[in-house]
């Protein structure tokens, strides 16, 4: 039997959705009238990757310190907006896209979400915060790179920040407004030398960016076990989702774990960075993405962070770390974050509806 009311229900649904989008946009307009220095911070994590949460925390601290109000829209909320075709209600408002290692083919779902945000908000000033790009060296990787480039080039108010030189070199000659800025977490300082340190913390990848073999991992465990009676295994990813209200509590637990170690051995970027900001001696072993070695360049002046080209050099590099307490000195990086802050303030004065 033909459903004669179906067209009317569709029309009712269409009108209802349009009204909801209109209401949301009016709420945003009121917030911006209250404080013109307001931005959308989008694609922040609700998953279990603590490195991504630390990036969001550092971004939040930069904004709060400089009296820039923000409206946070998490990755889960962005995906819901994509499903409902609501991303364009942000159009005309300044948008900051959460940083990380998300550009390219390693994490295609995030790459697609970023493309959608950029394409569906052509009137917005958009800053893609410090990121790493990785495209596979295949025909498909080249095709995806060209798609990304075309989307970036079509957006006239896109500002792209890369956190290491390899990624920066990919975009500097093909996009406007491209800058080299350190990973946001390096703007933090979480040292506490009153904590008693004990044993070695082993923090190795288990995801698609892993390059160490099982044999390599076993060798590393045996090496550090020859130096320390106690070896603790940890990871930068927890087994449960973390909502934004739990972010700082979960991060503080992980910072405490790093602050309590005599040595960290890791092939994770934010394993290295958490060691850096907590003043914890660390030997870093290279991995798949260029982000690890590239980001190490920002902190290679710190004598308690050493880079091992392969697992066999871990003990050799560890012996080069001076004894005693270590303090995180990120003073040489602060001018970069000052520049980023000034850019964000400038974005808030452009393209508002």
N, C-alpha and C positions, 0 to 999 in steps of 0.2 A: 504494500500500500504506500502511495506517495505521501511523504511528510510535507504537507502544505505550509507548515509553520517554520520549516527549517530556514528559509531565507530571512525570516523575521528574527529568529534567534541569532543568526549570524550577524545581522545588522545591530541587534542589541549588544552582542559581545563586542563588536567593533567600536560602538559608541562608548561602551563602558571602559574599554581599554584606553581609548583616546582621552576620556575624562580623567582616568587614573594618572596617565602620563602628564596631563595638564596640571593636576594637583601637585604631583611630585616636583615638576619644574617650578611652580609657584613657591613651594617650600624652599627650594634652592635659591630662588631670587630674593626671598626675604632674608635668608642667611647672608647673602652677598651684600645686600643693602645695609645690614647691621655691621658687617666688617668687610670692606672692599678687598682687604688682603686675605682672601679665602681661596683655597684650592681644593680640588678633588684629588685624593690619594687613592689610586685604584689598583686592583690586583694584588693587594696584600694577602698574605697566606692565612688559611685556616687549616692547612694540612700539618704534618708532623715534622717538617724540616726546620730545625732550629736556626740554621744559617739564614734562611729566608726571613724568619721571624726577627732575627737580630738586625737584618737590613731594614725591616719596617720600623723597628724600635729606633734605630739611628736616624731614619728619615723623620720620624715623629719628633725626636729630640731637637733636630735642626729646625723644624718648623716652630715648635713651641718656644725655643730659645729666642727666635726672631719675631715672635708675636704674629705668626702667620697661622690663621685658623685653617683647619682642614676638615673635610668630610671624607671619612674612610669608607671605601667600598671594597670588600674583600673579594678574593677570587671566586668564592661560591656565589656571592651576590652578583658579580659580573656575569657569570655563566647563566644565572637566572634571568638577568636583563637581556642577555643575548637570545635566550630561548623565547622571551616575550617581545623581541624586537624593540627594546627600550633603550638601547645604548645611546641613541641620538638625543635623548632628553638632556644629555650633558653638553650638547653642542653649543658653543659660545662661551662656556665656562672654562677656566684654566684647569688643566688635568696633569697630574704627575703619575706616571706609571711606575710601579714598584720595581726597584733594581734587582739584579741577580745574574744568573747565567742562562738567560731564557731566549735570547735571540738565536734563531737557526733551527737546526734539525734534531738537536738532542731532546728537546721537550716541545714537540710539535703542538700540543694542546695549548700551551701558554703562548707560543708564537702566533697561533691563529687568533687567540683572544686579543693579543696586542694589535695585530693587523686590523681586527674589527673595530677596536677603539679608535685607532687612528683614521680609518676610512670613514667611519660613521660620525665623526666630529670634526668636519673640515673647518669650522669657524673657531674652534678652540685653539688656544696656545697650549701645546702639549710638550712636556719634558719626559723623555724616556730616561729614567735615572740610571746611575752607573751600572752597566751591563757588560756581559761577555757574549760575543757572537761565535757560534761554531756551526759551520755548514760542511757536511760530509763531502769529501773529494770524489764525488760521483756525478753522473749526469743529473740525477734527481737533486743532489745537493746544489748544483749550479742553477738548476731551474728554480728551486726555492729561494736561493739568494737573489736571483733576478726579480722574483715576485716581491720580495721584501724591499729591495731597492726601489722598485717602481712605486710602491705604496708610500715609502718615505719621501721620495722626490715630489710626489703629487701634493703632499701636505706642506703648505707654505709657512706654517708656524710650528713646525716640529723641531725640537731641540734634542739632540742625541748625545748622550754621555756614555763613553766606554771606559772600562776600568783597567784596561791593559793595552799595550801598544799593538799587539797583533790584531785585536778587534778594531782598534782605532784606525789602523792602516786600511782595513777593508772598506771603511765608509768615508774617510776624510776627503777623498777626491771625487766622490759621487753624490754626496749629500751636503746641503748647507747646514750651518749651525751644529757642527760636530766638535766635541771637546773630550779631552782625556782627564778623567777625575777618578781618584781612588775609590775602592769599594767603600760603601757607606759605613760599614762596621768599624773601619779603621779610624773613624772620627770619635769613637768611644774610648774611654779609659776605665777599666774595671780592676785595676791593681789593688791588692790588699795583702801587704807583706806581714800582717799579723797572723795569717793562717799557716799552720804547720804543714809542710810538704812531706809526702811519703810515696815512694814507688813510682812506677812508670804507667802512663795512660796511653793505651794503644787505640787509635781512632782511624780505622781503615774503611774504605768504601765497599759497599756491597751492591751498588746499583749499576745502571747502564754506563756510567762514566768510569767504572772500575777498569784498570789496566793491569793491576798486579795479579799474577796467577796464584792459585792455592799454594803452590810451592814457594812463591815469593813471600806470601803471608806467613807461612809456617817458618820460613827462614827468619823473618823479622821477629816473630815471637821468640824464637830460640836465641837470637842476638840480644834482645833486651832482657831476656831472662838470665843471661850470663852477667848482666850488669846490676839487676835489681831482684831482690827476693820476691817482691810483690809487683805483679803486672795486672793491670785492670783493663778490661775491654769496654769500650764505649762507642757510641756513634753519634752523628749529628742529626739523626732522624729518630723520633720516638714512634711508638707503635699506635698512637692515638692522635686524633685531630686536636688542634689547639686553637680555640677561639681567641679573638683579639683581647678579651678581658683577662685571659689567663697567660698572655704572652710574657709579660715581665716576670711573673712568678716562675714559669718554666725555664726561662733564660737564666734567671738567677741561680737555679739549681745546677744548671750546666756550667755556669761561670765558677761556682763553688768547686765543682769537680775538677776543673782545670787548675784553679788556684791551689788545690790540694796536692797536685802532682809535682814530683821532682823533674820529670821529663815527659813530654808528649811526643809520640811518633805518629805521624799522620800523612795521608795522601789526600785529605779533604781540605778544600780552600778555607772553609770557616773553622776547621780544626786548627789550621795555622793561624788564622786571625784571632780566634778565641785565646790561643796561647799568647799571641802578641799583646792583646789588650789586657790580659791578666798578669803579664810579666813572667810567664812560664817558659822555661827552656824547651825548645822544640826542634826536632829534626823532621824536615818535610821530604817526602818521597814523591816524585813526579807522577801525574796521572794524565788522562786522555785529553781533556780540554786545555787550551792555552792559558786558562785563567789562573792556574796555580803558579806556574813559573812567572807569568806576566805580573800577577799581583805581588809576588815575592819581591819584584824590583822596587816596589814602594818602600819596603821595610828591610832591605838587605843591609842597611846601616846598623841594624840592631844586632848586637853580638850574641844574643841568646836565641836567635832564630837562624837555623842552618838549613841549607838545601842539599839533599843527596840525590845525585843523578840516578842512582840505582840502590837497591837494598843493601848491597855489600859494603856501601860506604857509610852506613848509619853510625857505627861505633866511631869511625874516624872523624865524622863531623861532630858527634857528641863531645868528643874530647877537646874540640876547639872552643866549646862554650865556657866562658870564664865562670869560676865558682862565685858564690855569693848571691845576694838579692839582685833582682833586675826590675827596672821600672820601664813602663811603656812611655816612650817619648815620641809623640806623633806631631810635634810642633812644626816639623817641616811639611806636613800634609795640610795643616789648617788653612793656609792661603787658598788651596783648591776648594775647600768647603765654603770658604768665604765667597769665592767667585760663584759657586753654585747657588748660595743663598741670594746673592745679588741678582742672579739670573731669574730665580723663582719670584722674587719681589717684582722684577720687571714684567714677568709673565702675568702677574695678577692685575697689571694695569692695561693689558691688551685683550681685545676680543671678547669683553664681557657683554652678555645680553641684558 
